[in-house]
């Protein structure tokens, strides 16, 4: 009867608890991943929006730097709106609409996204923080070179680059917004050394630049005069709009000059650039819903979905658990039955439980077979021991009754029975040690020919008495590492068995040879042979091919099983083949020495 298991310890309860835990962890992990992915998507979308906003602001600033007004900015806004999927609007500083990509006149956002002014563009540091305002480099105004001057400067730059190439200096020609070319290193190798190829013309201002620089110089001097700073003829402005003065050395004066140069440049460029404007950016779809809203309704839906998932998990787990527990209970009941030799359970599935049931059935069948073999072996052992004991008891009872006197022949008969009994006990002890893995061998290098000769000599008297000729055919150089006592015992059992089954005038041959990494020992006889159906059982314990043969002449039936155990203990194998009435060959294969 199956013992009652507490509910908390049952497989069903454990499966349910495990499934609920897994479901909760899955829901928590899914929620966490969903939030992370959603957050990351929002961050990426915001980053893309910021990048798009910066690109729009930069392109419109470039447009303002190269145009004197906003009259043609409409197509530019339409193109940017299609690319970024945003609404883009420009207004004056007085909030008068200049251009708008919205199809209908709708209200603008309350705050402008940026101010578009190429003369006061935001100057950011490497960290993104606004450091001040700068003049956009694309605002060149009167410094823009005409085609003739640009072509002449490019020829000079090309000539200088070819000259530098002769000195293994690789340069490329870059062009500024004004059209002025300059030489830059092809790789970031530091400043160029152009002493051998500096023709001077490339660094000198052109006629167009000269006029613009003179105008800028006048504006700067006016600004300096208003601030009461000294101005000398040494002061001049370079084509790259930097300035030099040997007399102004203190930092405060230098900063004032820098401010005058910047203010003068803005004054000079103002007629050539578009007036400042305000940029408004908004999503093209004003009705877009928030990406994530954990409102009360969403919370209820989330809880409902979680409960449904848990309920479904519990239901599926319960069904699976019941399906798993039913065959396990059948296995438990079958295992607890006693007094039955062969108990089976039905195999209803092809999964692990079905395999377990099939394995249980196989185990039960093997147990029944082994139990039958055990009973038969106990019966055989009792029968084997009973024969010599019965003989000894009979002779002793006769002697005790005074029927016979204990003469030497009487004592010799009892001694033979005792020796037979001792041999049976010794054989059983060897087999028991082998079965328990305790059969000890003491291997040492030996020559096989010597072992076979010793075995033949030990059985020579028995063979001569039976009229059988013993022969040894083994090369002297065949060697292996084995226990000499155990090896002689194994070969001796085969020879004794062969002599017993060989009629007078027959031959028993002991042979050995080496083939590759194996040494083969063979015992061949010309006896009665073994039937093909009996060959698979010759190494079974207490088995005899001739059931009618007496125990004394036929042996105990343990010799060949001992041969197999001794051979396996050396890492070898033993086999038999026979042709009834012609010959029988027992072959032992042992690992050879390297």
C-alpha positions, 0 to 999 in steps of 0.5 A: 500500500502506498504511504501517504505523502504530505501535500507540500511534498507531492510532485504536483505541489512542487510543479505548481509552485515552480510554475507559478514562480517561473510565471512571476519571474517571466512576467517581471522580466518581460515587464522590465525588458519592455520598460527598458526597451521602451525607454531606450527607444524613447531616448533614441527617438529623442536623440534623433529629434535633437540631431534633426533639430540641430541639422535644421538649424545648421542648414537654415543658418547656412542659408541665412549666411549666403542670402541677403533675405528669406524670400527663397527659403520656402523650398528649403523648409519643405525639403527639411520637413519631408526629411525629418517629418516635422513642422518647420516655421520661420518668423521675424523677431517681431513674430511675423511669419516668414515661411511655414510648412503647415498646410493650414494656418495653425498656432505656432508653439509657444516657444521658439526652438532656436534663433537663426542669426549667422552673425551671432550663431551659438558657439558650443564647447566640446561638452555641448555647453554654449560658450558664446556667439560667433560669426558663421564661417559661411557668412563671407559677404564682400570677401567672396572671391570672383571666379578669376581670382579664385582660379588664379589662387587655385593655380598657385595652390596647385603649383605649391602642392606639386612642389611639396610633393617633390619633397615627399610632403603630401598635401591637399587643396581645401577651399574656404567659404569665400573661395580662397584655397589653402594647403592642408596636410593629407594626414594629421602630421602637424603644420606644413613646412613650406619654406622651399615652396612658399611663393608668397602669392597664396598668402597675399590678399586679392583685389577683392579681399584688399577692398574688404580688408580696407573697409574692415580696417576703417571700421576697426579704427573707428571702434578703437577710437571710440574706446580711446585705444592707441592705433598705429600704422603697425596695426593691420588685419590679415586675409584670414581676418586675424590682426597683428600689432607690436604695440598692443601687448596687454591682455585687456587691450587685446580683448578690446581689439578682438571685440572691435574686430568682431563688431566691425565684421558684423557691421560689414557683413550685415547687408549680405546676410538675412535678418535674424529669424526665430525657428519653430519646430513641432511634430507633423502629427499633433495628435500623437499619443504618449508612448507610455501611459500607466493610467488606472485603466492600463493598470487594471489591464496589466493586472488582468493580463498577469492574472490570466497568465498565472491562471493559464500557467497553473492549469497547464501545469496541473494537467501536465503534473497529473499526467506525470504523476499517474504513471509514477504512482503505478511504478511506485505500486508495482515496486512495493508489491512483494512476493511476485517474481515478475511485475510489469507496468503498462507503457502508455507514453513515449516520453521519459516516463514511458522510458522509465516504465520500460526500464522498470519492466526490463529490470523486473524481468532481469531480476526474475531471471537472475533470481531463477539463476541464483536458485539454480546456482545454489542448487548446483553448488549444493549438488556439487558439494553433496557428491563428495560429502556423501561419498566421504560420509558413506565411507566413514559410516562403514568404517565406524560400523567396523565393516571395513578397516581404515587401510591405506586404500581407504584413506586414499579414497577419502583424500581424493574426495576431500581434494575434489571438495577443496577444488570446488570450494577454491573455484567458487572462491575465485569466481566470488572474488572476480564477481566482487572485483577483488581478484588480485593479479600480480603481472610480470614480464614472461615468455609465453613458450615457458608458460605453455611448456609448464602447463603441458608438463603438469598435464602430461601424466593425465594425457598419457593415461588417457592416450592423448598426445600433448604438443606445444608450438610457440616461438621463443620470442613471444612475450607478454606481461601477466600473472604467471600463476593465474595464466597457468591456471587459465591455460591449465583449465583449458588443457584439462578440459581438452584432455577429458574430451579427447579420446585415446589416440587424439592430440591436444595442441598448445600454441601461441603467436603475436599479431600486432598488439595482441598475443594469441594463445590457443588450445586445440583438441581433436575430441568430440567437439561442441554442438553449435547450439551449446557454444554460447553457453560453454562459459556459464557456471555449472553448465555441461554439454553432456548432462549424463556425464558423472561429476567426477569425470565431467568436472564441476562446470566451473573451469571455463567460467574461471578461464573467462574471469582470469582472462578478463582480469588481464584485459583479454578475451576468450572465445571458442569454436568447434566442429563436432567430431573434428576439433575444438579451439579455445582462443585467449587474446591478451594485450602484448607488450609495447 
